Amino acid sequence: MSVTTKATIASFGGKLLKLTHNATSTNCEMAFNLYLPPQITTNPLHKAPLLIYLAGLTCTGDNGAEKGFFQHAASQKGVAVLYPDTSPPIVAGDRWGEGARGLRRYYTAGGLKIQGEDDAYDFGSGAGFYVDATKEPWSKGYKMYSYITSELPKVVFDNFKEVDSERVSIFGHSMGGHGALSLFLKNPGKYKSVSAFAPIANPTQCPWGDKAFKGYFGEENKAKWAEHDSTELVKKWNGPPLDILIDLGTADNFYHQKQLLPENFVKAAEGKGQVNLRWQDGYDHSYFTMASFADDHVNHAARFLLDGKKP
């Protein structure tokens, strides 16, 4: 499946591409960002491993690419970075839109037009929670699990042969941290590593997750909820010893509102390997925190992606 390039932006010696494509899993056109490191342009034999960044509530693929500063370390390590959207889009046309997701650029040619999908910041548009919805009307195209784990990577690998399909890692923030952890744990061997900033680590036990899972799966389908809860998934982990990096600020208001519950995940992961939960004094839930520790997370992934090889 082909992609359309909307913009090419120089970034840390490499190129940040803003792209769209027609997606079958979400039944609409989707936008994403892809960073190609400088090693690709200077060495035609270089194949860059891929690091997937999953964003949080209200975000698009633009937020991490423009505010996370992940390209800095990625350019040094020769790692490509993929920035997907967090849900199907909602507004037709190439223009500015404003809704629950805030002021943002819409590059897509029309979304699913589900009534009420932009009514709240924590459900529907900008809040796909990286699951495949089974409840109507969301099952029409809110299939972000399939989109992230299968369709979008294939689009990238088919259109950018310089990106290595055999070396992929994943990380994310908040809802995207939940996505990164749960996708990693649900798919042993698919990703080389995982890390997270302030993840929603036990969604079945917090207000955000409760609202999302009721809406996408139905209140009665609690077994399905557990299939996408990282704390429940890690209890059943029987793969290689875990090596997970998590950063969380002591001034994160959503932690204090008990939306994140990282301690539950750490406790459930006991005996499964290492979960390095780092408390960052005075830091909050924003992209300022991610930008401050971006290099650490890219370098964490690079340890597994490069396997001792120089970029």
Secondary structure, DSSP 4 states (H G I P E B T S, - for coil): ---EEEEEEEETTEEEEEEEEEETTTTEEEEEEEEE-HHHHH-TT--EEEEEEE--TT--HHHHHHHS-HHHHHHHHT-EEEE--SS-----SSEEE-STT-SEEE-SS-----TTTTSBTTBBTTB-TTSB--STTGGGT-BHHHIIIIIHHHHHHHH-TTEEEEEEEEEEETHHHHHHHHHHHHSTTT-S-EEEES----GGGSHHHHHHHHHHH-TT-HHHHHTT-HHHHHHT--SSPEEEEEEEETT-HHHHTTSS-HHHHHHHTTTSEEEEEEEETT--SSHHHHHHHHHHHHHHHHHHHHTT---
